[in-house]
Amino acid sequence: MPRASQRQSPAAQRHADTVRFVLFEARPAGLTFAQLVRSSELSPHQTRGLACLRDTITERGWPPLIWTRPDGYKFCADPDQLQAYEVAVIRGTPRACRCSSWSPPPT
């Protein structure tokens, strides 16, 4: 049995399809989160659940979904832009991680 985080309910799949449809209509431009909520007519909570959409994108080989500050959410087919996004995510990850039990190694 798949873990709870890996199960996709029919409602989650419908929400993912709605968000995908709205983003495909907006291509090549992106949509901010507020625009995505208004365009999809879903609640912010329903729109925020992009895990099902990311799984569908991976399974079907569609262009990856990225988020940038100027453009918001969008599908990215440009390899240079995708690489810049991945580098920015990797560089930003250590700042986002708050490890309360971490202590520096002994010297």
N, C-alpha and C positions, 0 to 999 in steps of 0.2 A: 504494500500500500504506500503510495507516495506521501511524503511529508506534507503538512498543512500548507507550507509556503509554496509547494509545487503543484497543489491541486488547483484546478481552474474551474470555477463554477460557471454555469451557463450565463449568469448575470455578468461575471467578470469578462467573459468572452464577448458578450454584447457590448459592454462598455469599451473594450479594447477595439472592437470593430468600428464603433462610432468615432473614437478618437483617431483611428487610422484613416477613416474616410475623410474626416475634417482636415487632417494634416496632408493627405494626398491632394485635396482640393486647393490647399494653400501653397503647394509647391510652386516654385523653389523657395519662396519666402517662408519664414517660420512664423509661429504664433506664440505670443507670451502666454503665461498660464491663464491670466484673466481672459484673454481672447479665446483661448482653447475652451474654457468653461462656458463662455457665452455661445460660441459657435456650436459646441456639441450638445448644449442644453442638458448637460449632466451636472450633478452637484460637484463642488470642489473635491470632496472625498472620492467620488466615483472617478473623476478625471485624474486624480493623483495616482491611482492604482495602475501604473504603467507596466507592472511586472508581466502581466498576461500578454500585453502588446509586445513587449521585448521578446518573450518566448516565441510568439507567433512569427515575429520578424526573423528570428534565428532559424526556426524550422523551415520557413519558406524562402530563405535566402534574399530577403528584401534589403534595401539599403538601411544601414543602422540609423537609429533614432538618437539624435544628440541634442544638447541644450547649450546655447550660448547666450551671454547677457544681451548683446544687441538684437539677436534674431529670435530668441526663445527656442521652443521645441521645433525641430524640423528633421526631415529625412536627409541624409547626407550621402551623396554618391561620389563626391570629390575626394580622392585619396589624400591630397595635401591638407584639406580642411579637417578630415577625419583624424589624421595624424596629429595636427595641432590640438584638436580636442582631447585626444588620448593623452598627450604630453601634459596638457593643462590639468586633466583629472589626476594623473599620477603625481604631479607636483603639488596639487592641492590636498591630496589625501592625508599626508602626515599632519597638516594643520587641523584637519577636520576630526582626527582621531584623538579622543581624550582618554588616556589610559590612567586610571586612578591608582592602579597597583604597580605601575612601572617605577623602577628605580634605576639610576645609572649603574653600569657595571663597575665593579671595584677596580681601582687602578693600581 
